[in-house]
């Protein structure tokens, strides 16, 4: 039976979808963006927004007993194709050579015009490293 995960500060009571759904060892994380807990956009460039988005993704995964290194697949939505190099540089800071999830990148308009990046992910618990933190 699916377990619905609503992470405080990530999912609000008004949200039509949960932060994530866990089914067995799989964690399906809803698209995360660079909001703070109050729902305001954090960052004005793709690097800052990617960093905040990954922090939120990390919080959701932690609520499911997973880390960023448990991600098997991610879909990234960029508002602007020109932001891909900056996004990729920040992505590499979080995902080392020994763990690189499968990924698709799509250029699309996001719901808030201030948003530059959104990340949706699927993780498999019990298979990744215990180190899911940002690279130093």
N, C-alpha and C positions, 0 to 999 in steps of 0.2 A: 504494500500500500504506500503511495507517495506521502512524503512528509513535506508539508509546506513550511518554508522558513521565511519569516518576516524579521529582518534585522533592524532594530531601532536606529533611527537616523538614516537608514538606507531606504526602507519601505515605510510609507506613511499609511495611516488608516484609510485614506482616500484613494490609495493606489489600486488600480484594477488588476494588478499582478503582484506576486510575491517576489522577495529578493532572490529566492532560489527554490527549487523542488529537488528533494533527494529521493531517489528510487534505488534501493539496494546500495551498491557501491558507487552509483552514479550521482553526481550533483550537477543539475542544470541551472546555471546562473543567468538570471535575467540581465538584459543589457544594462551596464553601469556607465555612468557619465561623471563628470568632474563637479558634482554638487558637494557642498558641505552638509552637515546634519540639518541645517535650516532650509536647505533647498536652493541656496545661492551658488552660482557658478564660481569655481575656484580656478584661477589662472586665465591669462589672456592669450597664451600661445599654446601650440600643440604639445610642447614638452611639459609645461606645467600641468596642462589638463590630462595628459597621459599619466603622469605621476599620480595625480589625485584619483583618477579613475582606477588605476591599479591598486591604490590603497583601499578604495571602496570594495573592489573585487576581492582583495585579500581578507577584508572584514567579513564579507559574506561567506567565503570559503571557510574561514575559521569557525563560524557558527555551525557549519556542517561537519566540522572535524577534519577539514582539508587545508591544504596550502596551495600557493600558486604553482608549486612544483607537481601538484596532482592534476593540473590541467592537461587534458589530452588534446583538446581542440578549442580554438577560439575564432570568433568572427569579429572583425574590427570594421567599424564604420567611420570613415573620415569625411568631414564636410568638404575638404579641399584636397585634391590629388597632390598638390604641391607640398602638402604637409607630410607626405609619406616618409621622406628621409629623416625629418626630425622625430616623427613617431618611432621609426625603426631604431634610431639611436637610443631613445629612452627604453624601448622594449628590450633591447639587448642588455641594458643595465640590470634588468629584472630577471631575465632568462638567460642563463649561462649556456655555453656550448653543450654541456652534458644534459640539459633539459630545454628543448625547444619544442613547444606544442605545435601541432598542425595548425595552420591558420589560413583564413581567407580574409582579404581586405576589399572592402566595397566603398566606393565613393557615393555618398548619398546626403541629401539634406537631412539635418537632425531637427528634432522638435523645437528646440530653443535655438534661435540664430546665434547665440553666444557660444554654443557648444561646438567643439571642433572634432571630438572623438567620442565614440561609444564602443564598449567591449562586452560581448556576450561570450560565455565559456561553458564547456562541459569538462568536469573533473571526474576522476576515478579515484576514490579513496583507497588507501592502503597500498598504493603502488609507487608513489613519489617519494622524494626526499623529505626529510623533516625540516629542511631549510627552505622556507618560502618567502624570505624577506628580501627587501631591496638590496641589491649589491652595494657594497661599500665603495 
